[in-house]
Amino acid sequence: MIKSMAAQPQPPLCSTARSGELAVVSDFAGVIQHVEPAFAAAVERLAHAALHDDLTELPNRALFLDRLRQAIARARRNGEPFALAIADLDSFKSVNDSLGHQSGDVVLRAAAVRLRLSVRQVDTVARLGGDEFGVLLPGVGDAAAARQVLSKIVDAFSASSIPVGDGSSVALTISVGASLCPTHGEEEGVLMGAADRAMYRAKSGGAPAFRLSGDRETALDEPPRPEQPALESDEALRLLARHVAIQRRVIRAGDALFCAGECFRNVYVLRCGGCKVVRRSPDGREQLVSLLFKGDWLGFEGIATGRYLCDAVAIDTGELWTMRYDALLQAGSRSPAVLGLLHAAMSREIVRERDAVVAHFALSADAKVANFLHQLAQSLAQRGLRSDPITLRVTRAEIGSHLGLTLESVSRAISRLAREEVIQFGQCGRREVHIPRLEALHEFVRRCPS
């Protein structure tokens, strides 16, 4: 009898091994498929718990390292690059000390959501321990692409505070460091160490910030070089004021900033407030080109032709700075910092045009409208002009003209967004879009079919 049992064929241990899970769990999953379904489901739950953080529901350190090893193997076998980021919440200990661990748990869960929404579905976000998180970015192989992702992560935390209950909220920022495979190494320890050191350089240089391994590596006795200030920051605007003669003008809704056909001489920066840039068709109809806010530059389209191609109209009370373009170029030749701001401003305009093209051709009507509203709301939130919830002063006609959609298509999309309670439109007779939670709109965009 014993001999007969020994001769029975055994199920293969790796018959259901799945990518992204530790081998021991995958092997065990291959065994449990042959037993009672209820028991198999219970074991699956245990397997999930073994590989995920119970507070945030993110993958834990063990699963993250397993996926990192798989990414390294693919890089060696197929040459598939990837980026590895380590993120650490700034001043998190003070939250636990002053508000208690329950509030600290709320913050950690919110941080997990913001990290997850900052990256793609194919990326892995994991809680490595305490307030430290790891992010694995397959296919991100060059420094420019990595910096773009790291910037989005930092901006997601700087945009708004985190509610912790009883009407209290915590303004929390994050520091991020990253390394690239194979640029910075092809070993697990090397890549983790490089990303970790970059994160601590970011934190010591003044949070919130991000660093890529190899960025601004200096000797211990050499003072770190200052970062280029963000375009919308007060520091960037003060830098301009020190080097360029500026005309300051108070603007109000409806004021013309410049008109199509006027001779190009000046470029402009919104010190505060907002404006819309519109292009008129031969039959006189307006098409919305872009909506701009604090820190945004405008007027660059006149450089090539010597005349402005669009009308710029204020949509809110604010302040406009006007600069002679030739004076700005002269200041840039004397100051690399000013030249850097100018190049960054031009790059941002190029990116805006590219994003508009992508939004127009790659998405369904519902997704186009939702994506447009999300980008606009996020721009406001990042500049500190609105707190969550956010109200956008934009009409259906303006949305349609910007995205090339009919009024009926925009209305249908708006109705669907309102039914799913991610926006409210036309409250109290006012033609405005009210967004109760920016993250809910982001989630709608993420799952909206193209």
C-alpha positions as CSV (number, residue, x, y, z in Angstrom):
1,M,0.0,0.0,0.0
2,I,2.8,2.4,0.9
3,K,4.6,1.5,-2.3
4,S,1.4,2.1,-4.3
5,M,1.1,5.6,-2.8
6,A,4.7,6.5,-3.5
7,A,4.2,5.6,-7.1
8,Q,1.4,8.0,-7.6
9,P,2.3,11.0,-9.8
10,Q,2.6,14.2,-7.9
11,P,1.5,17.6,-9.3
12,P,4.3,19.7,-10.5
13,L,5.3,22.3,-7.9
14,C,5.7,25.1,-10.4
15,S,2.7,24.4,-12.5
16,T,1.0,27.8,-11.7
17,A,4.1,30.0,-11.1
18,R,3.2,33.6,-11.8
19,S,5.5,36.5,-12.7
20,G,5.9,39.1,-9.9
21,E,5.5,36.7,-6.9
22,L,8.2,35.0,-4.9
23,A,9.0,31.5,-6.1
24,V,8.0,29.8,-2.8
25,V,4.5,31.3,-3.0
26,S,4.2,30.5,-6.7
27,D,5.2,26.9,-6.0
28,F,2.7,26.5,-3.2
29,A,0.0,28.0,-5.4
30,G,0.7,25.1,-7.8
31,V,0.0,22.6,-5.1
32,I,-3.2,24.1,-3.7
33,Q,-5.0,24.1,-7.1
34,H,-5.6,20.4,-6.6
35,V,-7.3,20.8,-3.2
36,E,-10.7,22.0,-2.1
37,P,-11.6,25.4,-3.5
38,A,-12.4,27.0,-0.1
39,F,-9.0,25.9,1.3
40,A,-7.3,27.1,-1.9
41,A,-9.0,30.6,-1.5
42,A,-7.9,30.8,2.1
43,V,-4.3,30.0,1.1
44,E,-4.5,32.6,-1.7
45,R,-5.5,35.2,0.9
46,L,-2.6,34.2,3.1
47,A,-0.2,34.4,0.1
48,H,-1.5,37.9,-0.7
49,A,-1.0,38.9,2.9
50,A,2.5,37.6,2.9
51,L,3.4,39.8,-0.1
52,H,1.5,43.0,0.7
53,D,1.6,45.6,3.4
54,D,-1.6,45.3,5.5
55,L,-1.9,49.1,6.1
56,T,-1.5,50.5,2.6
57,E,-2.3,47.3,0.5
58,L,0.8,48.0,-1.5
59,P,3.3,45.3,-2.3
60,N,5.8,44.8,0.6
61,R,9.6,44.8,0.6
62,A,9.8,41.1,-0.2
63,L,7.6,41.3,-3.3
64,F,9.3,44.6,-4.4
65,L,12.7,43.0,-4.3
66,D,11.4,39.9,-6.2
67,R,10.1,42.2,-8.9
68,L,13.4,44.1,-8.9
69,R,15.3,40.9,-9.5
70,Q,13.0,39.9,-12.3
71,A,13.6,43.4,-13.9
72,I,17.3,42.9,-13.6
73,A,17.0,39.5,-15.3
74,R,15.0,41.0,-18.2
75,A,17.6,43.8,-18.5
76,R,20.4,41.3,-18.8
77,R,18.5,39.0,-21.1
78,N,16.7,41.4,-23.4
79,G,18.3,44.8,-22.7
80,E,15.1,46.2,-21.2
81,P,16.0,49.2,-19.1
82,F,14.2,50.4,-15.9
83,A,14.4,53.0,-13.2
84,L,14.3,52.3,-9.4
85,A,13.2,55.0,-7.0
86,I,13.3,55.3,-3.2
87,A,10.9,57.8,-1.7
88,D,10.8,59.0,1.9
89,L,8.1,61.3,3.6
90,D,9.6,64.4,5.0
91,S,9.0,65.1,8.8
92,F,6.7,62.1,9.1
93,K,7.9,61.5,12.7
94,S,6.5,64.8,13.8
95,V,3.0,63.6,12.6
96,N,3.2,60.6,14.9
97,D,4.6,62.6,17.7
98,S,2.1,65.4,17.6
99,L,-1.1,63.8,16.2
100,G,-0.6,60.1,17.2
101,H,-0.1,56.9,15.3
102,Q,-3.7,56.7,14.1
103,S,-3.2,59.9,12.2
104,G,0.1,58.7,11.0
105,D,-1.6,55.6,9.5
106,V,-4.1,57.9,7.7
107,V,-1.2,59.8,6.2
108,L,0.6,56.6,5.1
109,R,-2.5,55.3,3.4
110,A,-3.0,58.7,1.6
111,A,0.7,58.7,0.6
112,A,0.3,55.3,-0.9
113,V,-2.7,56.5,-3.0
114,R,-0.8,59.6,-4.2
115,L,2.2,57.5,-5.2
116,R,0.0,55.0,-7.0
117,L,-1.8,57.8,-8.9
118,S,1.5,59.4,-9.9
119,V,2.8,56.5,-12.0
120,R,1.5,54.1,-14.6
121,Q,-0.4,50.8,-14.0
122,V,2.6,48.8,-15.1
123,D,4.8,50.4,-12.4
124,T,5.2,48.8,-9.0
125,V,4.8,51.0,-5.9
126,A,5.7,49.3,-2.6
127,R,6.0,50.1,1.1
128,L,9.5,49.2,2.1
129,G,9.0,50.0,5.8
130,G,8.0,52.9,8.0
131,D,7.5,55.9,5.8
132,E,9.8,54.7,3.0
133,F,8.4,53.6,-0.3
134,G,9.9,52.0,-3.4
135,V,8.9,52.5,-7.1
136,L,9.9,50.3,-10.0
137,L,9.5,51.9,-13.4
138,P,10.0,49.4,-16.3
139,G,11.0,50.9,-19.6
140,V,12.2,54.1,-18.1
141,G,15.8,54.0,-19.2
142,D,17.0,57.6,-19.7
143,A,17.6,60.4,-17.2
144,A,15.0,62.8,-18.8
145,A,12.2,60.3,-18.6
146,A,13.1,59.4,-15.0
147,R,13.2,63.0,-13.9
148,Q,9.8,63.6,-15.4
149,V,8.3,60.8,-13.2
150,L,10.2,61.9,-10.1
151,S,8.9,65.4,-10.6
152,K,5.3,64.2,-10.8
153,I,5.7,62.3,-7.6
154,V,7.1,65.3,-5.7
155,D,4.3,67.5,-7.2
156,A,1.6,65.1,-6.1
157,F,2.6,65.6,-2.5
158,S,3.2,69.4,-2.7
159,A,-0.2,70.0,-4.4
160,S,-2.5,69.8,-1.3
161,S,-2.5,68.8,2.4
162,I,-3.7,65.4,3.7
163,P,-6.9,65.4,5.8
164,V,-6.5,63.4,9.0
165,G,-9.9,63.8,10.7
166,D,-11.5,66.3,13.0
167,G,-11.0,69.0,10.4
168,S,-7.2,68.7,10.7
169,S,-4.9,68.3,7.8
170,V,-1.2,67.7,7.3
171,A,1.0,69.4,4.7
172,L,3.5,66.7,3.9
173,T,6.2,66.6,1.2
174,I,8.4,63.8,-0.1
175,S,12.0,63.3,-1.1
176,V,12.8,60.9,-3.9
177,G,16.1,59.4,-5.2
178,A,16.5,57.1,-8.2
179,S,18.9,55.0,-10.2
180,L,18.8,53.6,-13.7
181,C,19.6,50.1,-14.9
182,P,22.0,49.6,-16.7
183,T,23.4,53.1,-16.4
184,H,24.1,53.0,-12.7
185,G,24.5,49.2,-12.3
186,E,23.0,45.8,-12.9
187,E,23.0,44.4,-9.3
188,E,20.2,44.7,-6.8
189,G,22.4,46.1,-4.0
190,V,24.1,48.6,-6.3
191,L,20.9,50.0,-7.7
192,M,19.2,50.1,-4.3
193,G,22.2,51.8,-2.7
194,A,22.5,54.4,-5.5
195,A,18.8,55.3,-5.3
196,D,19.0,55.5,-1.5
197,R,22.0,57.8,-1.5
198,A,20.3,60.0,-4.1
199,M,17.2,60.2,-1.9
200,Y,19.2,61.4,1.1
201,R,21.0,64.0,-1.1
202,A,17.5,65.2,-2.1
203,K,16.4,65.4,1.5
204,S,19.6,67.1,2.8
205,G,19.5,69.6,-0.1
206,G,16.1,70.9,1.0
207,A,12.9,69.0,0.7
208,P,10.7,68.5,-1.2
209,A,13.1,67.5,-4.0
210,F,14.3,64.6,-6.1
211,R,17.7,63.5,-7.3
212,L,18.9,61.0,-9.9
213,S,22.0,59.0,-9.0
214,G,25.0,61.0,-10.4
215,D,23.2,64.3,-10.4
216,R,25.4,67.0,-8.9
217,E,27.8,64.6,-7.3
218,T,30.2,66.8,-5.3
219,A,33.1,66.5,-2.9
220,L,32.2,66.6,0.8
221,D,33.8,70.1,1.2
222,E,32.2,71.5,-1.9
223,P,28.9,73.4,-1.4
224,P,26.0,72.1,-3.4
225,R,25.0,74.1,-6.4
226,P,21.5,75.7,-6.2
227,E,18.6,74.1,-8.1
228,Q,16.9,75.9,-11.0
229,P,13.8,77.3,-9.3
230,A,10.4,76.1,-10.6
231,L,8.8,78.4,-13.1
232,E,5.8,79.2,-11.0
233,S,7.8,79.8,-7.8
234,D,8.3,83.2,-6.2
235,E,12.0,82.5,-6.3
236,A,11.9,82.3,-10.1
237,L,9.9,85.5,-10.4
238,R,12.3,87.3,-8.1
239,L,15.2,86.1,-10.2
240,L,13.6,87.6,-13.3
241,A,13.0,90.9,-11.6
242,R,16.7,91.1,-10.6
243,H,17.9,90.8,-14.2
244,V,15.2,92.2,-16.5
245,A,13.1,95.4,-16.6
246,I,9.6,94.4,-15.9
247,Q,6.3,96.2,-16.4
248,R,3.7,95.1,-13.9
249,R,0.0,95.3,-14.7
250,V,-3.1,94.5,-12.8
251,I,-5.5,92.4,-14.9
252,R,-9.2,91.7,-14.5
253,A,-11.5,89.1,-16.2
254,G,-12.0,90.1,-19.8
255,D,-8.9,92.3,-20.2
256,A,-6.9,91.7,-23.5
257,L,-3.3,90.9,-22.8
258,F,-2.4,90.9,-26.5
259,C,-4.2,90.3,-29.8
260,A,-3.6,88.2,-32.9
261,G,-1.8,90.2,-35.6
262,E,0.0,92.6,-33.2
263,C,3.7,93.1,-33.7
264,F,5.8,90.8,-31.5
265,R,8.0,92.6,-29.0
266,N,7.2,91.2,-25.5
267,V,6.8,88.0,-23.7
268,Y,4.7,87.8,-20.6
269,V,4.6,85.9,-17.2
270,L,1.5,85.5,-15.1
271,R,2.5,86.6,-11.6
272,C,-0.9,85.5,-10.4
273,G,-4.4,85.0,-11.8
274,G,-5.2,83.2,-15.1
275,C,-5.8,83.8,-18.8
276,K,-7.0,81.9,-21.8
277,V,-5.3,81.9,-25.2
278,V,-7.8,81.7,-28.1
279,R,-7.4,81.5,-31.9
280,R,-10.1,82.8,-34.2
281,S,-11.3,80.9,-37.3
282,P,-11.9,82.8,-40.6
283,D,-15.6,82.9,-39.7
284,G,-15.0,84.6,-36.4
285,R,-15.4,81.6,-34.1
286,E,-13.1,81.2,-31.1
287,Q,-11.0,78.1,-30.4
288,L,-9.5,77.7,-27.0
289,V,-5.8,77.0,-27.3
290,S,-4.7,76.9,-23.7
291,L,-5.5,78.0,-20.2
292,L,-2.6,79.5,-18.2
293,F,-2.0,80.3,-14.6
294,K,0.6,81.5,-12.1
295,G,4.2,81.1,-13.4
296,D,3.1,80.4,-17.0
297,W,4.7,82.3,-19.8
298,L,2.9,83.4,-23.0
299,G,3.7,85.1,-26.3
300,F,6.3,82.8,-27.6
301,E,4.3,82.0,-30.7
302,G,5.2,85.4,-32.1
303,I,8.9,84.7,-32.3
304,A,8.8,82.8,-35.6
305,T,6.5,85.2,-37.5
306,G,7.1,88.5,-35.8
307,R,3.4,88.7,-34.9
308,Y,1.2,87.1,-32.2
309,L,-1.0,84.4,-33.7
310,C,-3.6,84.3,-30.9
311,D,-5.6,86.5,-28.5
312,A,-4.8,86.3,-24.8
313,V,-7.6,87.3,-22.5
314,A,-7.6,87.4,-18.7
315,I,-10.1,85.0,-17.0
316,D,-9.5,86.2,-13.4
317,T,-8.1,89.1,-11.4
318,G,-4.3,88.9,-11.3
319,E,-1.0,90.5,-12.2
320,L,0.8,90.3,-15.5
321,W,4.6,90.9,-16.0
322,T,5.7,92.2,-19.4
323,M,9.3,91.9,-20.6
324,R,11.0,92.9,-23.8
325,Y,12.1,89.7,-25.5
326,D,15.4,91.2,-26.7
327,A,16.2,92.4,-23.1
328,L,15.4,88.9,-21.9
329,L,17.9,87.4,-24.3
330,Q,20.5,89.8,-23.3
331,A,19.9,89.0,-19.6
332,G,20.2,85.3,-20.5
333,S,23.6,85.8,-22.1
334,R,24.8,87.3,-18.8
335,S,23.0,84.9,-16.4
336,P,22.8,81.1,-17.0
337,A,20.0,81.0,-14.4
338,V,17.8,83.4,-16.5
339,L,18.6,81.5,-19.7
340,G,17.6,78.3,-17.9
341,L,14.2,79.8,-17.0
342,L,13.7,80.9,-20.6
343,H,14.5,77.5,-21.9
344,A,12.3,75.8,-19.3
345,A,9.4,78.1,-20.2
346,M,9.8,77.3,-23.9
347,S,9.9,73.6,-23.2
348,R,6.8,73.8,-21.1
349,E,4.9,75.4,-24.0
350,I,6.1,72.7,-26.4
351,V,4.9,70.0,-23.9
352,R,1.5,71.7,-23.6
353,E,1.1,71.6,-27.4
354,R,2.2,68.0,-27.5
355,D,-0.2,67.0,-24.7
356,A,-3.1,68.8,-26.5
357,V,-2.3,66.8,-29.7
358,V,-2.3,63.5,-27.7
359,A,-5.5,64.4,-25.9
360,H,-7.2,65.1,-29.3
361,F,-6.2,62.0,-31.1
362,A,-5.6,59.2,-28.5
363,L,-8.7,59.3,-26.3
364,S,-12.5,58.9,-26.5
365,A,-14.7,62.0,-26.1
366,D,-15.4,61.2,-22.4
367,A,-11.7,60.6,-21.7
368,K,-10.7,63.8,-23.6
369,V,-13.0,65.9,-21.4
370,A,-12.0,64.2,-18.2
371,N,-8.3,64.4,-19.0
372,F,-8.6,68.1,-19.9
373,L,-10.5,68.9,-16.6
374,H,-8.0,66.9,-14.6
375,Q,-4.9,68.6,-16.2
376,L,-6.5,72.0,-15.6
377,A,-7.4,71.2,-12.0
378,Q,-4.1,69.7,-11.2
379,S,-2.3,72.8,-12.7
380,L,-4.4,75.0,-10.3
381,A,-3.7,72.8,-7.3
382,Q,0.0,72.6,-7.9
383,R,0.2,76.4,-8.1
384,G,-1.6,76.8,-4.8
385,L,-4.4,78.8,-6.4
386,R,-7.2,76.5,-5.3
387,S,-7.6,74.0,-2.4
388,D,-9.4,70.7,-2.8
389,P,-12.3,70.9,-3.7
390,I,-11.6,72.9,-6.9
391,T,-13.8,75.1,-9.0
392,L,-12.9,75.7,-12.7
393,R,-14.3,78.7,-14.6
394,V,-14.6,77.0,-17.9
395,T,-17.7,76.5,-20.1
396,R,-18.8,73.5,-22.2
397,A,-18.2,75.6,-25.4
398,E,-14.6,76.4,-24.3
399,I,-13.9,72.8,-23.6
400,G,-15.3,71.8,-26.9
401,S,-13.3,74.3,-28.9
402,H,-10.1,73.3,-27.1
403,L,-10.6,69.6,-27.7
404,G,-12.3,69.8,-31.2
405,L,-15.5,68.3,-29.9
406,T,-19.1,69.3,-30.5
407,L,-21.1,70.8,-27.7
408,E,-23.3,67.7,-27.7
409,S,-20.2,65.4,-27.1
410,V,-19.0,67.7,-24.3
411,S,-22.4,67.7,-22.7
412,R,-22.7,63.9,-22.8
413,A,-19.2,63.6,-21.3
414,I,-20.0,66.2,-18.6
415,S,-23.3,64.3,-17.8
416,R,-21.4,61.0,-17.4
417,L,-18.8,62.6,-15.1
418,A,-21.6,64.2,-13.0
419,R,-23.5,60.8,-12.8
420,E,-20.3,59.2,-11.5
421,E,-20.0,62.1,-9.0
422,V,-16.5,63.0,-9.9
423,I,-17.6,66.5,-10.9
424,Q,-20.6,68.8,-10.4
425,F,-21.6,71.2,-13.2
426,G,-23.8,74.3,-13.4
427,Q,-24.5,74.5,-9.6
428,C,-26.8,77.4,-8.7
429,G,-27.0,78.4,-12.4
430,R,-23.3,79.2,-12.6
431,R,-21.6,77.6,-15.6
432,E,-18.6,76.3,-13.7
433,V,-17.1,72.8,-13.1
434,H,-16.8,71.8,-9.4
435,I,-14.4,69.0,-8.6
436,P,-14.9,67.6,-5.0
437,R,-11.9,65.4,-5.1
438,L,-9.1,65.6,-7.6
439,E,-8.0,62.0,-7.0
440,A,-11.5,60.7,-8.0
441,L,-11.2,62.5,-11.4
442,H,-7.7,61.1,-11.9
443,E,-9.1,57.6,-11.2
444,F,-11.9,58.2,-13.8
445,V,-9.3,59.2,-16.4
446,R,-7.1,56.2,-15.6
447,R,-9.9,53.7,-16.2
448,C,-11.7,55.5,-19.0
449,P,-11.4,53.5,-22.3
450,S,-9.5,55.2,-25.1
